[in-house]
Amino acid sequence: MATQRNVAHLVRLHFGCHSGGRLGCVVAAVKGNGPTELRTALSAFRNWRQEILAFIDFLLVRLSNGFVEGRNNRTKALMRQGYGYRSRRNLRLRILLEVA
């Protein structure tokens, strides 16, 4: 439980730092008085710095392609079900009616 509080404190510290050195602030805080579990993971923070920063930037925007993936999944399901159609035109119309 104490470790979870320490991690929560470090996350709050992270978002309180300036944007240029946000991850650097977290790494410095962990080096100073962070939990041992995070101190052992510092090499991952250094090795994956660009990817971690890209993920944090993504969290602020929260864009998702889930809507498009759902449409693609439904289209593929209809195509699997539509092997018995006599013409591709009818299959296309069925997909447009269901998905669009």
N, C-alpha and C positions, 0 to 999 in steps of 0.2 A: 504494500500500500504506500509506503514511503517513497518507493521508486517511482510509482505512478505520479505522485505529487511532484517529485523532482523533474520528471519528464514534462509534466504540464507547465511547471515554472520555466523550463528551458524553452518550450514552445512559445510561451508568452514573451519571454525575453527575445526570442527570434523575431517575432512580429513587431516588437518595440524598437528594434535596431533600424538603422538607416538602410535603404534598399541596396546600396552598393556592397555592403559587407554583412548582410543578414546572416548568411551561412557562416561567415567568419566569426561573428559574435557568438553563435551557438557553439562552434568548435572551441572557441576560447573559454566559454563558460563551462563546457564539459571538461576540458583539460584542467581547469581550476578546481572545481568542486562538484563535478557531475558524478552520477552513479557509475559503478565499475562496469556495468554492462555497456553503457554508452562509451566509456573510455576505451574499451576494447574495439569498438566499432568506428573509431575515428579514421582509420585508414580508408574505410569505405566512403566516408564523407569526402575525403581528399580525392580518392580515385573517381568518384561519381559526381563531382561537384557540378558540372554543367547539366547533367541529367536531373539532379535534385533541384537545381534552380529553375529548370524548365518546368518541372512538376509543380513547384510552388507558384510559378507564374500562372500555370494552368488552373490551379485552385482558385485564384482570384477571378478568372474569367468564367470558368465552369462551362465550357463548350462541350457538346457531346454529339456524336453522330448516331446515337441510339435510335432516333426516329427513322433515319435512312436505313439502318441495319434491320429494323423491324419490317420495313417495307420490302427490303430484299429477301428476307426470310419468308415472308408471306408469298412473294412472287415465285420463289423456288418451290415452295410447297404446292402452289397451284400448277406449276409446270410438271411436277411429279404426278399430280392427280390428272393432268390433262393429256396423258399419252393416248387416250382414246378419241380425241377430237379428230374430225375428218379434215379440217383445214387449220392452218396456222392462224388464219385471220380470226376464226372463232375463239381460239385459245388466247390470242392477243386481246380480243374484246372482253373476254372473261377476266383476264388479269387487270385490264384497265377499269372494269367495273368494280372489282374487289379491292384493288389497292389504291386507285386514284381518288 
